[in-house]
Amino acid sequence: MEIALASGMPTYSGGLGVLAGDTLRAAADMRVEMIGVTLLHRRGYFFQSIDETGWQQEKPDAWVVEDFLQELPQRATVTIEGRPVRLRAWRYFIQGPGGFVVPVYLLDTDLPENSAPDRELTHYLYGGDDRYRLCQEVVLGIGGIRMLRALGHDDIVRFHMNEGHASLLTLALLDEQAEKANRKTFSKEDIDEVRELCVFTTHTPVPAGHDQFTLDLVNSVLERPEIGAMPETFCFDGMLNMTHLGLNLAHYINGVAKKHAEVSQNMFRTHVIESITNGIHVGTFASPPIQALFNRYLPGWRADNFVLRGAMKIPKQEIWDAHQEAKRLLIEHVNAETGAGMDLDHLTLGFARRAATYKRADLLFHDLKRLRSIAKNIGPIQVVYAGKAHPRDDAGKAIIRHILQAKKELRYEIKIAYLENYRLELGKLLTAGVDVWLNTPLPPLEASGTSGMKAALNGVPSLSILDGWWIEGHIEGITGWAIADHGSEPASPADESERDAEYLYRKLENLVVPLYYQDREAFVDVMRHAMAINGSFFHTQRMVAEYVLKAYFR
């Protein structure tokens, strides 16, 4: 549903889209024959601003499609509510350093032959009501297969559904199987054939993250009675469930971290859920100063990201100098945008991700008195935030407001900035320019997370809850610090937040802040280990290689 291709193309909302883009960039680097299919999103996700009360405001994020994409002449058609809806595709090329190209096709219903409402079906990412979402998923899944065929892609050996939004592609493939056999309806054998063609990745352990639609809505939009007639394949609890459809029609299923696979296995007990831990595209997220360092000491790092394990031989002073340059770029941007008056020499924490309640972006402000004491007695702290709440998520918006209220209350002791309209380029600045990356999800709800991987690549250690990828990347005091050990479970999320905040303050007070100000050489040693150990492993070259071996050609 979303792919982050360029900062000026708002065809993504956050980590899922950035991961999709990084996957395709790695495929281009590695000469893996892959195609991306997504929707055009002419009005983007949304442009975020924050009003004087601290409340998030949204407006369309329009962009000039022709500046980035090439329109293709081929057309495809899907049927929605009994009428034909025409589709076109726009093409974007991702080119690897060796010249290998991976195409991405962005589907668009904004054509004169469609009705005014149908022309807007692909305009907004995650916008509208359930009907709008289902219509979009018809365009993405069914329309995506038909457009690939119209473009001449008849020899695809695997279809990778990146989250349940694309699961209706299985229905299009079932129709193709039936047509080959001169049948009007598909059979059990067709289902088995399609299953062999498909791979499914689930990205969320949060039930609300799995799309489901009432059969009345499905019958109205799709007019496919076989969906209700075959509930064991298409439905769960009497609804069309896109995650269950993807699970049922895939020969390989994976979560995006080892812990996430365990959590998903408990959610979907009748399926085998394996794990392929996410990664990031090194060439995209290494900051210019860090890239210069890699060029000097680790030749060949772009072609082979595992070369980054040699970062241990880079002199500590040069790592520090490169980081300070990346930090200067961030601090200048923050001060220009917000007037926060941040200082290059102060310990800077970074937190940037979707503003959802389970991510607990405001955990740092659980006890303002304690935080003031750390900043006053141990060393100055400043914090940079960014992240959007979903337009319909008032609880997420309230978290942003709470952070801005804390900013006012702490204005004389701790400098805090909340950067508006978080996107790709801002993410690069943040993950490279802060000193410590903060992540505080309520476990086990963090599927993977990739921002901490981007930070580690740039020599920025994490201070994070042990969840998602950090369970695999954490070595205490070596690659960063764990906020809490969840050996005993509190009675409620509120109790858990109380406990985790206490762990967070202890780590800041006793380890992180003193190390930064009192033993710079030891702090840089943690930076170097984060780069060498985590930067050399949590990348999309390793991830794509795992998909090729475990999923695509298995």
FENLIN-V673913 format. One record per helix or strand. SS is the DSSP state (helix for helix, strand for strand). FROM is the first residue (numbers start at 1). LEN is the number of residues. Records with the same first field share a line. If there is no record, write none. Layout:
SS=FROM-LEN + FROM-LEN
//
This chain:
helix=15-16 + 65-3 + 116-4 + 130-21 + 164-3 + 169-12 + 188-10 + 207-3 + 215-7 + 225-5 + 231-4 + 242-7 + 258-10 + 282-4 + 288-10 + 305-9 + 316-23 + 357-3 + 363-3 + 368-10 + 394-16 + 424-10 + 451-7 + 470-4 + 493-26 + 520-15 + 540-13
strand=36-4 + 47-4 + 56-4 + 70-11 + 83-13 + 101-8 + 159-4 + 198-4 + 212-3 + 235-2 + 239-3 + 252-4 + 274-2 + 280-1 + 347-6 + 381-6 + 415-5 + 436-4 + 461-4 + 476-1 + 480-3 + 539-1
//
